[in-house]
C-alpha cells in the first residue's frame, strides 16, 4: 500500500509541475506578444498608397458590378 501512495504522490507532483510549466509558458507568451505589439505600434505608419479613398471605392464598385453582372447572366 505504501508503494502505491508513493507512486500516486509522484504522479501528482509530475502533474503539478507540468501544469506550472505550461502556465508559465503561456503567461510569458502573452506578455511577449503584448510587448511586441506595443513596440511595433509605436512606430508611425506610412501611407503606402497615394490614391484617394473615393477612387478606391469607385474601383471596388466597378469590380462588384462586373462580378454581379457575370453571375446574373
Buried (B, 14 or more C-beta within 10 A) or exposed (E): EEEEEEEEEEEEEEEEEEEEEEEEEEEEEEEEEEEEEEEEEEEEEEEEEEEEEEEEEEEEEEEEEEEEEEEEE
